[in-house]
Amino acid sequence: MGYPAISSDVIADYNVGCEVLGSGGGGTPTPMSIALAELLNDGSLPLLDELPDDAQVCAVGAMGGPSVFAERLPSGAEYRVARDLLVRMGMPKPTLLLPVETAGMNGTYAAYIALLEGIPLFDGDLMGRALPKLEQTSLAAESSIGSAVLVTPSEEAIFVESDSTETIERIMRAALPACGGWGLFVTKPLSAAELTGRVVTGTVSRALGMGKALRRLPPWARGPQIATALAGKLLGSGTVEEVFRYPRKGAFAGGNLYLGDKESGSVIRIEYQNEYLMASVDGKATATCPDLLIVVDPRVRRLICPEEIRPRMEVAIVAVEGPSWWKSDPRRLERVSPRAFGIDQDPISWEVR
């Protein structure tokens, strides 16, 4: 079901849905949900499910450490700095925004920026779930981002133009420590024609729908009901037995956790980096990215990120089908499959689980 707008009465749903699409990563959406609610009051943010022919669209999202973002919140001026710089460089003024990812903090942050600027939000994004790299955007998978701006919380701006998305990311990430740990990433304005086939559509509505389904479960609901609400599959419920954390060469830090399923006695292993990436049951791979994995406290349905996982936690592990955009082309799938994260495993089709 599509949604025509984001209003104050669905922000809590959106917050939870962004957590689900984060698959454990993306940072907490809550600070910007609170800011969005205060800004909305009794109003609403228009949500477009089609790109107008004359649209000029910028994708927006925070780049850097989610924990730093939560400690050093945006001033609200970061997007205007990026917009004005792009216009000074001869580019058209944006008329529509979309999230880089409708996941974690970037889902609510993009909505906050759109509302602050008085322009609509597009019901889609460039990832369909949380992913850690710019080369894992739908724009990069089809060609290149081309050029983008990084704006610090202190309102300094860096413009990078390159035919290589990897180069843009390398330069911007190298600048992040000097920027205070995070910055607002804004693509150049793109026309509707340039975005056709290069956007994962329906992700904002999906987040709203999944959040609504989870939040309206009865208090007695546990793992099976959570999986059903998300049209997902329960992999197991039980106690976290062990958690290992380790750095990965050339990639983000990661680790794995082990869970004993209280019903079957099976051992479930989860591989994670920024996000949960793969689940194995008794040594057999059962769910892989780009499908989603969520680890949830079934008593209060609070989603738990990798940094929070500790032994003896009672959790349910649920797999949810990921965005079909990545699965529709083998070349796209390579960018978001386990091997893209250094895990020696082919992606598993959702239908064969």
N, C-alpha and C positions, 0 to 999 in steps of 0.2 A: 504494500500500500504506500502510495506517495503522500507526502505532506506538503501543503501549500506554503507553510510558514513555520518558523520556530517561535513559540510563545512561552510565556513564563510557566505555564502549567505543564510543559513537556521538557523543561530543562533537566529535571532529575532523571527522566528517561534517557535523554541524550547523554547525560554524564555516564550512566551505566553502560549504554550502548557503545560509547567511545572506549570504555575500558574493555569490553568484549572484543572489539576490533583491534585493540592493542595487543591481544594475545600475550599479555604479560608485560609488554613494553610500551613505549610512547610517553611515559610519565603520567602523573595523575591529572585528569581533566578538572578536578574539583575547584582549584583557585580561579580558573577562568570561567567556570560555571557560575560561581558566586558573583564574579564581576559582570557576567552576561545577564544574570537575573536582575541585578541592581540597575543595569542600563536599560533593560527591557521594560521594567515596571509593568504597565498594562499593555504595552505595545507588542509588536511582533516583527520578526525578520523575514522578509519574503524569501522563499526557497523555490528556485526555478529548476524544472526538470528537462527543459530544452534550452539550447543556446540560441538567443536571437541572432539573426544574420549579421547585424551590425555590432555584435558584442566584442568588447576588448577585455580579455580575461587575464587576471594575474592569479597565480597560485601562491599561497602564503603558508608559512609554518615556521616554527622555531627550530633552529639548528643548534646543537650543543647539548649540555648536560641537563636532563629534566630536574635533577635535584637543585642545580644552580638556579634554574628558572623559577622553581618554587620559592627560593630564598630571595631572589632578585626579580620581582615581578615587573612586567612591562609598564612603561609610563603611559602608553596609549598613542604616543607620537611617532613610534617607529615606522609604521606603515606610511604615514604622510611624508616622512623623510625619503623613503624609498620611491614613493609615487612622484614626488617633486623632482627627484634626481632623474628618473626615467623620462619624465616630460621634458626636462632641460636637455636631455640627449636626443630629443626629436621624436620620441615615441608617443603614441596616443594615450590619452588619459583613460585609465581602466574604468569600465562600467559594471564589472561583475567580478566577484572573487570566488575562488574555490579552495578548499583545503589541500595542502600537499598530501596529507593523510587524514581521514576522518577517524582518527584513532588517538587514544591518550589525550594529552593536553592540546595537540594540534587541532583536533576536531572542535573543541570549544573555543580555542584561541582564534581560529579563522572566523567563527560566527561572531565573536566579540568585535573583531576588526571590521567586519562587514557592517555590523550594526552601528559602530562608532562612526563609520564613514558614510552611512546612509545609502549604501548600495546593496543589491541582493546577493545572496549566496547561491552558488550552483549546487544542485543535488548530485555531487560526484566528487572525485578526487583523483590523485595521480598514483595511488597505491592499492586502494581497496582494503587495506589492513595496515598495521604498523610494520614498516621495514626501515632498516637503519641507514641506507645509502641513497644518494641522489641517482646513482646509476640504476637503482631499483624503482625508479618512477616510470610511469607509462610513457612519458615524453622521451626519456632516454632510451627506452626499449625500442622505440620506433625510429628515432634519429638522434637528436640532442636537445638539451634544454636551450642551448644557444647563448644566453646571457642572463644574468641574475644579479640582484643586489643583496648584500648582507648589511643589516643595520644593528648597531649595538644598542644596549639599553641607555647608553649615554648619548645616542643619536648621531654617532659617526657612521659613515656609510662607505662600503666597498663595492665597487662595480666590477664584475668579472665577465669577460666575453671570450668564448672559446667554442670550437667545434667539438670539443671533448668534454662530456659531462664529468668524467673522472677528473679532468684538470680543474674544472670549476670547483668540484668538491674538495680536492686536495688543497687548493689555495684558500678556500674559505675555512676549512677545518684548521689549517695552519694558523689562521688569524684569530681563531676563537679564544685562545688563552689571553691574548692582548685585548680582546673585546669584553672580558669579564666572564667568560665561560659559556655564553650563549648569545645568539643574535637572531633577528627576524630575517628569514629568507623569503625573497619575493622574486618570482620569475618576471621576465619582460612581458608586456601585454601581448596576448595571442588572440588571433581572430577565431571566429567560430569554425571557419574552414580549416585553420591550422590545428584545431583541437579535435576535429571529427575523427573518431576511431582511436584517439589517443588519451581518452579519459575513462576511468572506471566509473560508470554511472550508478546512481541510486544508493550511494553509500551513506549519505546523511539520513535518508529515510530508513535505511536498514538499521543504522545505529538507533534511531528513535524507536523502531519497531521492536528490536531485541531488548532494549532497555525497558520498554513498557511491559514486554512479556515477563521479564525477570522480576520486575518490581511488583507485579500483580499476582505473583504466586502466593498461595496461602502459607501461613507460618510453619505448617508441618511439612512443606515440600522439602525434598532432599535431592540427591544426585539424579535419580531417574526423572523426576519432574523438571529439574533444571535443564537436563538434556532435551527433554521433549519441548519445553518452552522455546528453546533456541534452534529447534529442528536439527539437533546434533546427536551425538552418540556418547553415551557414558562409557568411559574406558575403565573406571574403577573408583571406589571410595574407600578411604581408610586412613591409616596413620603414615605420615612421612617418616621413613626409617633413617635415611642418610641424605645429606646434602654435600656436594663437592663443588668448590669454586676454583677456577684456574684461568690464567690468561691464555689466549690463543694467539699464536704468532700471525701477524698481518691481519688480525680481525679484532672484533670487540671481545672484551672479557666474557667468559661464559662459565658453564658448569653443567652438572646434572644432578638429578634427585631420584630417589627410589621410594616407592610407595608399596605397601602391602595391601592388596585388595581384601577387605574383610569378608566378602562373600565367597570368592573363588579361591583365595589364597595366592593368586597370581602376583608376580612382581612386576610393577610398572616402572619403567625408567623414562625420564623426561630429559631431553637435551635442550639447553637454552643458551642464548647469548643475551642480547638486549631483550629478545622475545623468546617465548617457548617455541621450539622449532620442530621437534620430533618426539613421538612417543613409541615405546616398544613394550610389548606385553610378553613376558617370559622369553625375552630375547628376540622376538619377532617384531619388526617395524610394523606399526599399526596406523599411525597418523603422521603426516609430514607436511611442512610448509609447501605451498602457500595456504593450505588449510590452517584453521585457527585451533589453538589449544588454550583452554582456560583452566586455571587452578582456582577453586572457589571454596570458601568456608561455607558448607551447606547449611549451617544453622542460621546464619544471617545473610547468606548469599553475597558476601563480600569477596570481590576478586582479589587475588593475591599475586603480586609481582615477584619475579625471581629474587630480588634483593630482600624480600620479607620472609621467604621460605626458611623454616627452621625445622629440625627434627621434632617429632611428637605432635606436630600439627595434624588436626583432623581435616581432611580436604576431599573434595570430589574433583576428578579430572574429566573434562568434557571436550570432545573434538567437534568443531563446527566447520561446515564447508566454507572454503575460502573463495575469493573472487574468481569468477569464470574467465575474466579478461586474460589473466596470466596463463590459464590452462588451454586457451583456444589456439595457441601457436607454440610449438616446441621451442622456438628461439626465445620467446618470452619466458617460458617456464624455466629455462636454464638459469635465468637471472635470480629466481626466487626459490629454487629447489634446494634441498639440503646441501648439495655440493657447492652451491654459491656461498655457503657459510662454513665450508671446510669439513662437512660431515659426509662420510663415504656411504651414501645411500641414495638410490633413485627415488624420485617422488612417487607416492602411492596414489592411485586414482581413488577418489572418494567413493565411486560406485562399487569398487571391489572389496571394501572393508566389511 
